[in-house]
Amino acid sequence: MARHVRDESDFHDRASNKNSRPRTKQRPQHEDAETGLVTGVDRGRYTLLLDENTPEERTILAMKARELTRNRVVCGDRVDIVGDTTGEDGTLARIVRIQERTSTLRRTADDTDPYERIIVANADQLVIVTALAQPEPRTRMIDRCVVAAYDAGMDVLLCLTKADLADATPLRELYEPIGVKVVVTRRVHDDATADASDGAGQDGQDGQDGHGDEPGHNSSDTAEDAWRIEPLEAVRAELEGRTSVLVGHSGVGKSTLVNALVPDAYRATGVVNDVTGRGRHTSTSAVALRLPDADGNPAGWVIDTPGVRSFGLAHVDVENLLKAFDDLDVVAEDCPRGCTHLDGAPDCALDDWLEASPEDEKAARTARVESFRRLLAARTGTV
């Protein structure tokens, strides 16, 4: 038989395991990367602070590397960056790593939404700003914020504003028993500022000479500037040395408080609608601002967030909430498996603990359990 001679028709385009080289999954180590703090996020561009509190401190702009496409970078993150980190105009660095977070404050759109939204990272205190009037306080919203903070392992500070319009005692009595610190502020009319504003208007400038032309101010600033917040130093004392994130409804005075604490922040302020009793969104993105002390020296960070009208808790584990109540966590170890710990739960050890309490501790224990169950009900959607 004649020997077959191979030609082009005998060629089959098939990859060979011996000669093909698979694409490597190894990524550069970026050992020369610098570390920065994310202070702002705007449409895929990240404002970072490098060499914090050193003579070389500078602000730069960066974008995410391709390998971080599915990883969300948020305000408060510590990240590693490469590229041009001089901070000069027109330069753009690249974020290549997100450092391990010490805490993550999350929320969902509602209690059935499985998608978690990270609000901020590495904060150690949640400041819930709530007005005592105009708009009216919403305790269910406060409860939800407290639950999210405890789930994240953060401390909680309840800042009650506009105490010149309503009494703060009822809310104090509601939240101090569950370990929430409460600070109360009021607006005090600043006659000197008001007189200056009136004089500017009489000169034919219609009040536009003040802050009206500065970034982040709107037509309501003249009215806002006629008031000052007291006691401001009491609030500052609770924030110094910490990274605090401020959350609250629109119109509660959150941005006004930030402007008072950080004078060069220029966060936009608005007014409350007389018909709906609600404010409108003025802060459109989260931003980290350096908190100065009374002498103007760096004393911490405050992260201002956009106003929220809902705070879903689908991501919260009930056991994490229970751990925020050290005494109740120990008692709940005797609960039957699968116990919900809610009021009326069969054989719940919390009920037995209440029944066995001494007479002088009965009121305190009852308040403690009721507070926990109120927060638990907010998580489970039973209220």
N, C-alpha and C positions, 0 to 999 in steps of 0.2 A: 504494500500500500504506500502511495506517495505521501511524503511528509507534508503536514499542513503548514502553510506559511501565513503568519499573522499579519494582518493589515489594520487600517483604521476601523473597520467594521467590528473588530474583536475588542475594541476598547469599551470598558464600562466605567462610567463616572461614579465610583464608589470610594468613600473615604477609607483610608487605611489606618488602623489603630497604631501601627508602628510609625508612620510618617507624619500623622497630623498631631499638632500640639494644642491641647485644650486651652481655652482662655483662662488666664490666672485669676484667682479670687483674692489674691493678696493685694493689699492697698498700701500706699506709702505710709510710713509711720509718722511723718511730719514732726520729727524730733525737735526741729527748730521753731515750732509753732509758739506764738505768744498767747497769753490768756487775757480775755477781756470780759467786761460785764455788759450785758444787753440792757440798754436803758430805753430803747424805743423800737417799735416795729411799724413799718409803713410799706405796704404793697411789695413785699419781697425784699425790701432793703432794711438792714438792721443797723441801728446806731449803737456803737460800742464805746465803752470807756476803758482805756488802756493805762497801765502803770498808775493805778489809783493812789492818790495822796503822795505822789512823788513829784520832783521837779519836771519829770518827763511826761506827766499826765497829759493825755490828749484824747480827743474824740475822733473816731473814724467811722466810715461807712463800709458795710460788708454785705455779702450775699452768701447763701448756702452752697456748699459743694454738692455735686451731683449725687454722691452717696448718701446725703442727708435729705434727699427729696421727700421721703415719707416721714421724716422726723420733724416735729414742730419745735421751733425755737421761739421762746416767749420771753417777755420782760422779766428780768431777774436771773436769767440763765448765765452761768459762767461757761464760756466757750473758748476753744482753741482756734486761732486764726493764722493764716499764712498769706503771703503776698505783700502788697504795698500797705504797710501799716503806719505810714508817716502822717496820715490825716490831712494831707494837702488836697486842695480842690481838684476834683476830677479823678481821684484815686478810689479804688474799690478793692477791698481785701476779700478773703474767702474763709468762711467758717467750715472747719473740717471735723470738729468734734464738739460734742456737748458733754461737759463734765457732769459727774454724778450729782443728782439733785438731793438737797437735804430735805426738801418738802415740795409738794406739788398741790396747789389749790385747783380743784376741778369743779365743774358743774356740767349738767346735761340740760337740754332744752326743756324736758319734762321728765316725769318719773318713769316713763316707759321708753325713753330714747336710749338706745344702747351706746350711742356715740358720745364719748367724753370730750369736753372742751377744757383744755388747760388754760387757766386764767393767768397765773404767774407761777414762778418757781423760786425756791430758796428764800421765801419770806418766813418769818417766825412769829408774826402776829397779824391777825385779821382785825381790822378796825371797821366795825359796822356803824356807819353814820346814819342816824335816824332823826328826823324832825319830830318834835313833840306836837306840832301843828303846822298846817299849810306846807306840805300835805300831812294828813293824819298818819300816825305810826301804824305799821302793819306787823303785828307780832308773829304771824305765820312766816313772813319773809325773814324776820330776825331769827326765828327758830331754825329755819333752813340754813341760813348762813352759819349759825353756831354749829350745826351738825356737820357741815362741810369742813369747817375749821378743825373740829375735833377729829374728824376722819383723817385730815392731813397732818395731825400732830401739832397744830398751831395753837397759840394762846389767843384769847378773844378779848377785845376791848370794845365796849358799846359806848359810842360817842353820841350823846343826845343833844341836839341843837335846838335853838329857838325856845329856850326855857323862859324867855320873856313873854311867851304866848300861852304856855301851859305848864302844869306841874309835872315834875319828873318822878315823883315818888312811886306811882303805880308800876312804872317800868323798872325802877330800881328793885322793888320788892319781887318782881317777877324773875329777874335774871341774876341778881347777886347770889341767891342760894345755889346756883349751879356753877359757881366759880367764875362768872363773867365779871370783869372789872367794868365799872361804869364811871364815865366822866361827863359832866353836864356843862354846856356852854350857853351863853345868851348873847343877844345882839344889844349893844349899847350905842346910842346915837352919838356920833362924833360931830359936835357943833362946829368945830373949826373947819372940818372937811366940807360940811354942808354949806357954810358961809362962803368958802372959796369957790364951790361949784356954782352957787347963786351969782357970785360976782362975775364969774366967767360968762354965764349966760347973759347977764345984763350988758356985757361989753359987746354983745352982738355975735358971739361965737357959738351960741346955742349949746354950750357945755361941751364943745368938741376939743377944747385945749387940753383937757386932763388926760385920761388914759384911752380916750376913744380912738386915737390913731395908733395905739400900740397893738402888737400882735396878740390875738386871743381875747380881745375885749369886744363887747358889743354895746348896744344902746342902753342896756340896763346897768352898766358899770357905774354911772354917775350916782344912781340911787344906792348901789351896793357900797360905794366908797364912803357914803355918809354914815355907815355903821362900822363898828369894830366888834371883834369877838372877844368875850371875856368868860372865864379866865384862860387865856391862850397858853400861858406858861404851864398850866396844869395838864393840858393836852401834850405840849411839847415834852414834858417830863416823862410821860408814858411812852413816847416814841424814841427818845434818845437811846443810842446804842443798839438799835434794832432795825430790822428791815420789815416795815409794816405795809400791808396792802389795804387800801381804803375801798370799800364797796358800799353801795347804797342806791336808793331810788333816785331818779331825776327830781331835782327840786328840793332836796333835803339840806342843801348847803354844803355839799362835799367839796366842790371846786372852790367855793368861797373860803372854806377852811384851809384848803391847800394853799391858796394864794396868801392867806394870812401867815401860815407856817413857813412858806417858801416865797418870799416877796418877789423874786424874779421869775416865778413859775408862769405867770400870765395865763392861767387856765381860764377858759371862757366860762362865764356865769350866765344864768338865765333867770326867768321868773316863773312862778307857778300860775297855771291857768285858773282863772276865777271860776270857770264853769265846771271843769273836770276835777279840779283839785290836784292835778298832777303837774309835774315839771316836764320840760322837754330835754332831750339829750343835747348836751353841750360838749362834753368830753367824748371824742370819737375813737380814741385808742388809748391803750395803757401806756403809761410813761413813768419811768423811775426818776425821782427828783432827790437831790441831796438835801438833807435836812440840816439847817444851820442851828447852832446853839445861840444863846443870848449874845455872845460875842462875835458871831458870824463864822465860827469854826465848824468844820464838818462834824455832825453828831449822829448820823444815821441816814437811812433811806426811807422815803415814802413812795409808794407806787399808787398813782391815781388811776382808776379804771373807769370806763364808761358806765353810765347809769344802767341798772338792770331792773327788769320788771318781773323776772321769773328766775328761779334757782332750782333746777331739777337735781334730784338726789339718787338717780338710778344707779350710780357708781358706788354708793356708800355701803360698806359692810356693817351690819348691825353690831357685830362683835367689836369693831373699832370704836363705835360710839359708846359702848358699854365700858371700854377701857378708859375712857375719859373720866369716868366716875369710879375712882379707886375703891371706895368702900362698897359700892353696889356690885362691882365686878367680883369681889371676894364672895359676897352673899350669893350671887347668881351661879356660883360653881355648884351649888346644891340643887339647882333647877333641873327638872327632867329634860332629857334630850329633846331638842326641837322646841323648847319653850320660847314663846314670842316675847315674854316679859311685859306684855301689855296688860292693861286693867282687865281683870276677868279671866286671865290665862289660868288654866287648871294647874294646881299644885305649884304655882310660882313661888320660889323661895323669898322673893321680895315681899310678898304678902305676909308670909310667916315671920319675916324680920320685923315688919311693922307691928304685928300683933304681940310680939315678944318684947317690944321696946319698953324701957322704963318710962315712968310717967313724965320725968323731966326731959326726956329725949324724944318723946312721941311727936311733938309738933315739928321739930327739926327733921326727923326721919321722914315724916309724912310729906313735908315740903320737898325734900330731896327726891323721893321716889316719884312724886307727882311731876316734878320738873323733868326728870329723866323720861318718864312716859310721854310727856308732852313732846319732847324732842323726838322720841322714838316714833310717835304717831305722825309727826311731820315727815319722817323718812319713809314710813310705810304707806303714807297717803290715806290714813284712816281718820283724818280730821279735815 
